[in-house]
Amino acid sequence: MDRERMVDVAIAVVERFGARALSLTSVARHAGVGRATAYRMFGGRDELVQAIVEREVRTLGDLIKEWTASRSEPADKVRILVINVMAYIRKHEALQYILQNEPEEIITTLVARGPDRGTDVTIVDLIVANSVGNFEGEPELEAALVPDSRRATELMVRVVYSYMLIPRSAMSDEDIADMVVRSVIR
């Protein structure tokens, strides 16, 4: 069993039982390997959580590239990003389980400290850095973002996460996307 497969199993554990049930012992049991194997791969729960977060950020980054490639105008790229990320969040089973049953786990991970809780880097920082990196291959988009790609991306991420945490709104995803576009595109 490789590390990526163990991350798959860990995500499945969260989908089914929640973040509080996530431990190297539970992942090892569900993966059909010994605890020692899980501990050799990850060292501890924080490293396992970090591996999950890194995988999810990478997955989202790949989707962002795909979504932005499907549009030519910068405003259309931002609009489709906001709409698709919000849909992605709603369909993400593990994330939805945590949001509905253990919201404090999300707050702790998103806001308090980074995924390993031992650094000052938050998940928002990781997503912004990854997204800005993706925009470097999109010079027209990067040039259209105000005041710059880093700060415009941070605003987009923070808006989307606020709707993730408090999903009820008088606005549709399209309304939210349009407001974000007006805020970050020249």
Buried (B, 14 or more C-beta within 10 A) or exposed (E): BEEEEBBBBBBBBBBEBBBEEBBBEBBBBBBEBEBEBBBEBBEEBBBBBBBBBBBBBEEBBEBBBEBBEEBEEBBBBBBBBBBBBBEBBBEBEBBBBBBEEBEEBBEEBBEEBBBBEEEEEBBBBBBBBBBBEBBEEBEEBBEBBEEEBBBBBBBBBEBBBEBBEEEEEEEEBEEBBBEBBEEBBE
